[in-house]
Amino acid sequence: MIHDLTQETASLIKAFGIMMGECLFGLYGPMLFIHPLRWFEINLPGAIAIGVLFGAAAGYGVATVALQFLRRETASGRQQRPMVASAQLAANLRA
């Protein structure tokens, strides 16, 4: 579990969430959006574009909620498994 989230780490997690959302919803966009939005006459590229946009928003939202939950859990001290580093590991990292 991550205990000290820097701004760069949080940005990378959000970017990964956006990428996964774009991939998943872009791939399944035609199945999800062609039939429900048929009165807009959306074709295959339009359904993929809507899927990518929706997936990016959904991925960003899920990553943001996960980061907030992780920060809240870390701040309250209710961690399930605290990370314990041995002195030997710390000495090897400094060397």
N, C-alpha and C positions, 0 to 999 in steps of 0.2 A: 504494500500500500504506500502511496506517495504521501509524505508528511509535510514537505516544504515545497509548495508549488510556487515557482517563479512565474513572472508574467510571460516569459518565453514558453515555458512548459504548458501553461494554460492556453496560450495561443496555438501551440502545436496540437493539443488535444481538441480544440475547437475546429482547427483545420482538418484534422482527421475525421471528425464527425461530419463536417460538410462534405468531404470527399466520399465517405461511405454513403451518405444520404443521396448524393448525386448519382453514384454508381447504381445503388439499389433502385431508386425511384426512376432513374433514367432508363434502366433496363426493363422495369415492369410498368413504365409509364403508359405504353400503348394498351396494355390489358386493363389498367386502372382508369384511364381517362378518355379513351375513344368512345365507349358505349355510354357512360354517364353524361358526357358533354357532346353527344352527337348532334344536338340542335344548334351547336356552334359550328358544325361542319369542320371539325378538327381532323386533320389527316395524321399520318404516322409521324412526320417530323414535328408537328405541333404538339402531339401527345408526348413525344420524348422531351421536348423543350419544357412543357408544363411539368413533367415528371422531374426533370433536373432542378427546376426552380423550387418546386415543392420539397424535393429531397434535400436541397441545400438548406432551406429554412428548417425542416424537421431535424436534420443532422446537427445544425447549430443549436437548436433548442434543446435537444437531448444532451449534447455535450455541455451546455451551459448549466442545465439542471444537475447533471452528474458532478460537475465541478463545485457547484454551490453546496450540494449534499456532502461532498468530500471535505470541503472547507469547514462546514458546520460541524461535522463529526470530529474533525481534527481539533477545532477550537474548543469543543465541549469536553474533550478528553475521553470520549466513549469509543475508543478504538478497540477493535476486536483483537488484533494481533499487533502490538507495538513493535516497531523495528528496533532491534538491538544489534549494534555493531560491536564486534570484539575489538580489543585494543590492538591485536595483531593486524587485523584488517585495516584499522585506521593508520597504523604505522606503515603498512605497505602502500597505502594510498598517498601518504605524504612523501614517500621516498621517490 
